[in-house]
């Protein structure tokens, strides 16, 4: 900064490019507080200038003019002057008006979007139904090896997390039940509450939620990645049905695994309740097992395991559907994977509620 009478000369140095605008703006903030009314900006010693630097110069000059200062620019070559004139013609500091969207319009967009998803799912379900019919006509097309692979991945590999979750749920149910039943001197009925609630409702539900988190997301990510890399398009080009290779083996494998996983979850949940009961009220393991034999009918296990194939179909179909919805960008993989888990858990809970109504109506 140099003083030339009533005028202040400001020498600009180095680069005025899009990469240096932040530093330049920080240095120029002090100019708005200057008392000098006449400022000359000298660009003789600037090494490089691009459109970002020119736009910054225009903006800084307008800011100083609004403060009542006279701004003079010197040192620009012909090319830079032409660029300055060109950009200044279309320069505007007016803020774009914020677009106001009616709340009803937003709700309408959401509803229409969900209806489009329902329509896509109906189309997916129709193609899946046709593929199942073709498989029944030509059972030799069934992919046994792929199905066995998915039984291992979706079933056997999930045993540990299902066991841990079920034991903890059994512990919670038993502890909470003992606290309430002990007030009435009915501690022994904690066995009835724990056994029936786990075998009939909690075991299937916990298993389905865990599998929805593991398998629905896995199916959506795997199929989505295959669609992103155009492997599915290549399969169709070669005459292979993607549903035979990708969807049906996953659905069948999960429908086989789910009832077995539910039975395993029931055992682990009752085991957790047995441990909690022993610690909290002193009831022995032998008493707990004898009481379970007296009160817990085989019917309760069967009613819980009947839900397994339905839950499995919902989870596998939802995960595969969202995998096929992946578009040609990587962000959609994350979006569809998240949506697959959310929708799978929602439909599982809705299906469980429907089973509860049916069981009640038939007196089961």
Backbone torsions as a table, in degrees:
resi	resn	phi	psi	omega
1	UNK	NA	127.4	178.5
2	UNK	-129.3	147.8	179.1
3	UNK	-98.4	130.1	174.6
4	UNK	-129.3	78.6	-176.2
5	UNK	70.1	-123.0	179.0
6	UNK	-85.4	-1.8	-176.5
7	UNK	-109.3	141.1	177.0
8	UNK	-105.7	129.8	180.0
9	UNK	-102.1	124.0	180.0
10	UNK	-115.0	114.7	-180.0
11	UNK	-88.9	125.6	179.2
12	UNK	-97.5	135.3	-172.1
13	UNK	-123.2	168.2	171.1
14	UNK	59.8	-125.6	-171.2
15	UNK	-113.9	141.3	171.0
16	UNK	-119.3	84.6	-177.7
17	UNK	-130.4	176.1	-178.8
18	UNK	-63.6	-23.1	-178.6
19	UNK	-82.0	-15.2	-177.2
20	UNK	-113.3	4.0	-174.8
21	UNK	-61.3	-37.2	-178.1
22	UNK	-62.9	-43.0	179.0
23	UNK	-66.9	-38.3	-178.2
24	UNK	-67.3	-42.5	179.2
25	UNK	-61.0	-40.9	179.1
26	UNK	-63.2	-39.0	179.2
27	UNK	-71.4	-30.7	-175.9
28	UNK	-85.4	-9.6	-179.6
29	UNK	-59.5	-29.0	-179.1
30	UNK	-74.0	-19.3	-178.2
31	UNK	-66.1	-32.2	-178.1
32	UNK	-67.4	-19.8	-179.9
33	UNK	-93.8	-3.5	-179.3
34	UNK	-69.7	147.2	179.5
35	UNK	-87.1	-15.6	179.9
36	UNK	-63.8	136.9	-178.5
37	UNK	-93.1	-14.4	-177.1
38	UNK	-126.5	119.9	-177.2
39	UNK	-126.9	131.5	176.1
40	UNK	-111.0	128.0	177.7
41	UNK	-101.5	116.2	-175.9
42	UNK	-103.0	120.5	-177.4
43	UNK	-110.6	21.1	-179.8
44	UNK	-62.4	-34.1	-173.9
45	UNK	-100.8	13.6	175.9
46	UNK	-80.1	127.8	-176.0
47	UNK	-76.5	-42.8	-177.1
48	UNK	-144.1	149.8	-176.1
49	UNK	-140.1	128.4	173.1
50	UNK	-124.6	-175.4	-176.3
51	UNK	-63.0	-32.7	177.1
52	UNK	-63.3	-41.8	177.2
53	UNK	-65.4	-38.9	178.8
54	UNK	-63.7	-44.8	178.8
55	UNK	-62.8	-37.9	176.9
56	UNK	-64.6	-41.0	178.1
57	UNK	-61.0	-43.6	179.3
58	UNK	-62.3	-43.2	-179.0
59	UNK	-65.0	-43.1	-179.9
60	UNK	-65.2	-38.6	179.5
61	UNK	-65.6	-41.7	178.2
62	UNK	-63.6	-37.5	178.7
63	UNK	-63.9	-40.7	179.6
64	UNK	-70.4	-36.3	178.5
65	UNK	-65.4	-36.6	177.8
66	UNK	-65.3	-24.3	177.0
67	UNK	-84.7	3.1	178.4
68	UNK	84.6	18.2	-179.1
69	UNK	-98.3	151.5	175.6
70	UNK	-94.5	127.0	-175.4
71	UNK	-117.0	128.0	178.8
72	UNK	-121.4	134.3	-177.6
73	UNK	-114.4	130.6	179.8
74	UNK	-138.8	160.9	174.3
75	UNK	91.7	3.7	177.9
76	UNK	-85.0	138.9	175.5
77	UNK	-81.3	178.6	-174.6
78	UNK	-62.4	-41.2	-178.9
79	UNK	-63.9	-41.4	180.0
80	UNK	-69.8	-34.7	177.0
81	UNK	-65.0	-41.3	178.6
82	UNK	-64.2	-40.3	178.1
83	UNK	-65.0	-39.2	178.8
84	UNK	-63.3	-44.2	179.5
85	UNK	-66.0	-40.1	-178.6
86	UNK	-64.8	-46.1	-177.8
87	UNK	-74.3	-29.1	-177.9
88	UNK	-71.8	-26.6	179.6
89	UNK	-63.7	-37.3	-177.4
90	UNK	-102.2	8.6	-177.7
91	UNK	-79.2	137.6	176.9
92	UNK	-147.2	134.6	179.2
93	UNK	-98.2	3.6	179.2
94	UNK	-71.3	134.9	178.9
95	UNK	-75.6	139.1	176.9
96	UNK	-66.9	135.7	179.8
97	UNK	-64.5	139.8	178.3
98	UNK	-70.9	133.1	-179.0
99	UNK	-77.2	122.1	179.3
100	UNK	-93.2	126.5	179.8
101	UNK	-113.6	124.4	179.3
102	UNK	-60.0	134.0	178.6
103	UNK	-55.9	-36.1	178.1
104	UNK	-65.8	-35.1	178.0
105	UNK	-66.5	-39.2	177.7
106	UNK	-63.6	-43.5	178.1
107	UNK	-62.1	-40.7	178.3
108	UNK	-61.5	-41.6	178.1
109	UNK	-62.5	-42.4	-179.9
110	UNK	-63.2	-44.8	-179.2
111	UNK	-62.8	-45.8	179.3
112	UNK	-62.5	-40.4	178.0
113	UNK	-61.1	-42.7	179.0
114	UNK	-67.4	-36.7	177.3
115	UNK	-65.0	-36.4	176.6
116	UNK	-65.5	-37.7	176.7
117	UNK	-64.1	-41.1	178.3
118	UNK	-61.7	-41.0	178.8
119	UNK	-64.1	-41.5	177.7
120	UNK	-64.0	-39.5	179.3
121	UNK	-66.8	-36.2	177.0
122	UNK	-62.9	-40.8	176.6
123	UNK	-64.6	-42.1	177.9
124	UNK	-62.5	-44.0	180.0
125	UNK	-63.9	-36.9	177.8
126	UNK	-64.4	-44.4	177.8
127	UNK	-65.0	-37.7	178.5
128	UNK	-65.4	-40.3	178.4
129	UNK	-62.3	-44.7	179.1
130	UNK	-62.4	-38.7	179.4
131	UNK	-65.5	-38.6	176.9
132	UNK	-64.5	-40.3	177.7
133	UNK	-62.6	-44.5	177.8
134	UNK	-61.5	-36.3	179.8
135	UNK	-67.5	-37.4	177.0
136	UNK	-66.6	-34.9	178.6
137	UNK	-73.1	-38.0	-179.6
138	UNK	-124.6	76.4	-176.9
139	UNK	-64.0	-15.2	178.0
140	UNK	-66.2	-16.2	178.9
141	UNK	-80.2	-6.0	-178.9
142	UNK	-66.8	132.1	-176.5
143	UNK	-91.4	88.0	-175.8
144	UNK	-67.9	-42.0	-177.5
145	UNK	-64.5	-44.1	179.4
146	UNK	-64.7	-37.9	179.2
147	UNK	-63.7	-44.7	178.2
148	UNK	-61.8	-38.0	178.6
149	UNK	-61.9	-44.3	-178.1
150	UNK	-74.1	-27.3	172.6
151	UNK	-61.2	-42.1	178.8
152	UNK	-67.3	-46.3	-174.9
153	UNK	-69.9	-43.4	-175.6
154	UNK	-88.5	-22.7	-177.3
155	UNK	-105.0	-68.2	-175.1
156	UNK	-61.1	-42.5	-177.9
157	UNK	-69.2	-13.4	-179.3
158	UNK	-94.4	-0.1	-174.6
159	UNK	-61.3	-41.7	-175.0
160	UNK	-65.1	-48.9	-176.8
161	UNK	-68.5	-33.4	177.1
162	UNK	-68.4	-41.8	178.5
163	UNK	-61.2	-46.5	-179.1
164	UNK	-63.2	-45.5	-179.1
165	UNK	-64.7	-43.3	-177.1
166	UNK	-66.8	-40.6	178.2
167	UNK	-61.2	-44.1	179.7
168	UNK	-64.6	-41.1	177.7
169	UNK	-63.6	-42.2	176.7
170	UNK	-60.3	-40.7	177.3
171	UNK	-61.0	-45.4	-178.0
172	UNK	-64.3	-47.4	-179.0
173	UNK	-60.1	-45.3	-178.5
174	UNK	-64.3	-46.6	-179.5
175	UNK	-60.7	-46.8	-178.3
176	UNK	-65.8	-37.6	-179.8
177	UNK	-68.5	-40.6	-178.9
178	UNK	-61.8	-42.3	-178.2
179	UNK	-58.6	-42.6	-177.7
180	UNK	-77.2	-42.8	-176.3
181	UNK	-71.8	-28.3	-179.1
182	UNK	-63.7	-25.6	178.9
183	UNK	-64.4	-26.0	-178.5
184	UNK	-108.1	9.6	-179.6
185	UNK	66.2	30.2	-176.7
186	UNK	-116.0	46.3	-175.8
187	UNK	-59.8	-34.5	-174.0
188	UNK	-66.1	-22.2	-178.3
189	UNK	-74.7	-5.3	174.3
190	UNK	-62.7	-28.7	177.2
191	UNK	-64.7	-44.4	179.8
192	UNK	-62.3	-47.7	-177.4
193	UNK	-62.7	-47.4	-177.7
194	UNK	-64.1	-48.7	-176.1
195	UNK	-63.6	-49.5	-176.1
196	UNK	-68.9	-42.7	-177.8
197	UNK	-65.5	-37.9	-179.6
198	UNK	-73.9	-46.9	-176.8
199	UNK	-67.3	-35.3	-173.5
200	UNK	-90.9	-38.3	-172.5
201	UNK	-125.1	-56.6	-169.0
202	UNK	-69.7	-39.1	179.0
203	UNK	-59.0	-53.9	176.8
204	UNK	-60.6	-40.2	-177.0
205	UNK	-68.6	-45.9	179.3
206	UNK	-62.0	-43.5	179.1
207	UNK	-61.0	-44.8	-178.5
208	UNK	-64.9	-39.6	-179.8
209	UNK	-67.4	-42.1	178.3
210	UNK	-63.6	-44.6	180.0
211	UNK	-67.1	-35.5	176.7
212	UNK	-62.2	-41.6	178.1
213	UNK	-67.1	-36.5	-178.7
214	UNK	-82.6	-56.1	-167.3
215	UNK	-84.8	-40.9	179.9
216	UNK	-60.3	-44.5	178.8
217	UNK	-66.4	-39.2	179.9
218	UNK	-64.6	-45.0	-179.7
219	UNK	-63.3	-44.4	-179.5
220	UNK	-62.9	-42.7	-178.8
221	UNK	-68.2	-42.5	-178.3
222	UNK	-65.8	-50.9	-179.1
223	UNK	-68.2	-37.0	177.8
224	UNK	-62.5	-41.1	177.6
225	UNK	-65.1	-39.0	177.6
226	UNK	-64.6	-38.0	177.3
227	UNK	-69.9	-38.1	179.3
228	UNK	-63.1	-38.8	179.4
229	UNK	-87.7	7.9	175.7
230	UNK	64.4	24.4	175.0
231	UNK	-70.0	-35.9	179.2
232	UNK	-67.1	-40.3	176.7
233	UNK	-63.0	-37.8	178.1
234	UNK	-65.9	-38.2	177.7
235	UNK	-62.0	-44.9	179.4
236	UNK	-65.6	-37.2	178.9
237	UNK	-62.5	-36.3	-179.5
238	UNK	-84.8	1.8	176.0
239	UNK	89.9	11.0	178.2
240	UNK	-92.4	139.9	177.6
241	UNK	-85.4	115.9	-179.3
242	UNK	-60.3	-26.2	-179.4
243	UNK	-69.0	-36.3	176.5
244	UNK	-64.7	-37.9	-173.3
245	UNK	-90.8	-30.6	-170.2
246	UNK	-113.0	-41.5	-170.4
247	UNK	-93.3	-54.1	-174.6
248	UNK	-60.7	-44.4	177.1
249	UNK	-59.0	-36.4	179.6
250	UNK	-69.4	-42.2	-179.4
251	UNK	-65.7	-47.9	-178.8
252	UNK	-63.3	-42.2	-179.5
253	UNK	-61.8	-41.9	-179.1
254	UNK	-72.1	-33.9	177.5
255	UNK	-68.2	-28.4	175.0
256	UNK	-76.2	-41.5	-173.7
257	UNK	-75.3	-36.2	-169.0
258	UNK	-61.2	-47.5	178.5
259	UNK	-60.1	-37.2	178.8
260	UNK	-67.9	-39.3	177.6
261	UNK	-66.2	-36.2	178.6
262	UNK	-65.3	-43.1	178.3
263	UNK	-62.6	-41.7	176.8
264	UNK	-63.3	-40.2	178.8
265	UNK	-64.6	-38.0	177.4
266	UNK	-60.3	-44.5	-179.0
267	UNK	-63.2	-45.6	-178.8
268	UNK	-66.7	-38.1	178.8
269	UNK	-65.5	-42.4	177.7
270	UNK	-66.3	-36.0	176.3
271	UNK	-62.2	-43.7	176.9
272	UNK	-61.7	-41.2	177.1
273	UNK	-65.2	-35.6	178.2
274	UNK	-63.5	-44.3	179.6
275	UNK	-64.4	-44.1	-179.3
276	UNK	-64.2	-40.6	179.4
277	UNK	-64.0	-40.6	179.9
278	UNK	-63.7	-41.7	-178.8
279	UNK	-73.0	-39.1	-171.9
280	UNK	-82.7	-43.3	-174.2
281	UNK	-117.3	-6.0	177.5
282	UNK	83.2	6.2	177.5
283	UNK	-68.6	131.5	-175.9
284	UNK	-74.8	160.7	177.1
285	UNK	-61.7	-38.0	-179.0
286	UNK	-63.0	-44.4	178.7
287	UNK	-63.1	-42.7	-178.8
288	UNK	-60.0	-46.6	-178.0
289	UNK	-65.2	-42.7	178.6
290	UNK	-62.4	-40.5	179.5
291	UNK	-66.7	-38.5	177.3
292	UNK	-60.6	-42.9	179.0
293	UNK	-62.2	-33.0	-177.4
294	UNK	-78.6	-37.5	-169.4
295	UNK	-103.6	-30.4	-173.9
296	UNK	-95.2	107.4	-179.9
297	UNK	-79.0	156.6	176.8
298	UNK	-61.9	-28.5	179.4
299	UNK	-56.0	-36.7	-178.8
300	UNK	-65.8	-39.4	175.7
301	UNK	-63.1	-45.2	-176.6
302	UNK	-64.3	-43.0	179.2
303	UNK	-61.5	-34.0	176.9
304	UNK	-73.2	-42.1	-176.7
305	UNK	-74.5	-22.8	175.9
306	UNK	-59.4	-32.5	179.9
307	UNK	-67.8	-22.9	-173.2
308	UNK	-53.8	-54.9	-179.2
309	UNK	-59.8	-35.7	179.0
310	UNK	-68.1	-44.9	176.4
311	UNK	-60.8	-41.7	-178.0
312	UNK	-63.1	-44.2	179.5
313	UNK	-61.6	-43.8	179.7
314	UNK	-60.5	-47.5	-176.6
315	UNK	-64.8	-49.0	-177.3
316	UNK	-66.7	-42.4	-179.1
317	UNK	-66.9	-40.4	179.7
318	UNK	-65.5	-45.4	178.5
319	UNK	-62.3	-43.7	179.9
320	UNK	-66.4	-40.5	179.7
321	UNK	-59.5	-46.8	-179.6
322	UNK	-69.3	-27.3	173.8
323	UNK	-64.3	-39.9	178.5
324	UNK	-71.7	-17.4	-179.8
325	UNK	-85.0	-4.9	179.7
326	UNK	-62.8	135.3	179.4
327	UNK	-99.6	-169.7	-172.1
328	UNK	-84.6	41.0	173.8
329	UNK	-146.1	148.9	-174.4
330	UNK	-68.0	-27.2	-179.2
331	UNK	-62.0	-34.6	-177.5
332	UNK	-65.6	-24.7	177.5
333	UNK	-62.4	-47.4	177.8
334	UNK	-63.4	-41.5	-179.2
335	UNK	-63.7	-47.2	-177.5
336	UNK	-71.6	-33.3	176.8
337	UNK	-64.0	-45.0	176.8
338	UNK	-62.6	-44.3	-179.6
339	UNK	-63.3	-35.6	-179.5
340	UNK	-63.1	-41.6	179.7
341	UNK	-68.2	-45.6	-178.7
342	UNK	-61.5	-48.2	-178.1
343	UNK	-68.1	-38.5	179.9
344	UNK	-62.7	-45.6	179.6
345	UNK	-64.6	-40.7	179.1
346	UNK	-61.9	-47.6	-178.2
347	UNK	-67.8	-32.8	176.4
348	UNK	-64.4	-44.3	179.2
349	UNK	-65.2	-41.2	178.0
350	UNK	-63.3	-40.6	178.5
351	UNK	-65.1	-39.9	178.5
352	UNK	-64.8	-38.7	176.8
353	UNK	-63.6	-39.5	177.8
354	UNK	-63.9	-41.2	176.9
355	UNK	-62.3	-39.3	179.1
356	UNK	-61.4	-41.6	178.1
357	UNK	-64.1	-44.6	-178.7
358	UNK	-64.0	-46.5	179.4
359	UNK	-59.9	-39.8	-179.7
360	UNK	-67.0	-42.2	-179.0
361	UNK	-63.4	-34.9	-179.3
362	UNK	-92.5	2.5	177.1
363	UNK	69.8	30.2	-178.3
364	UNK	-89.7	NA	NA
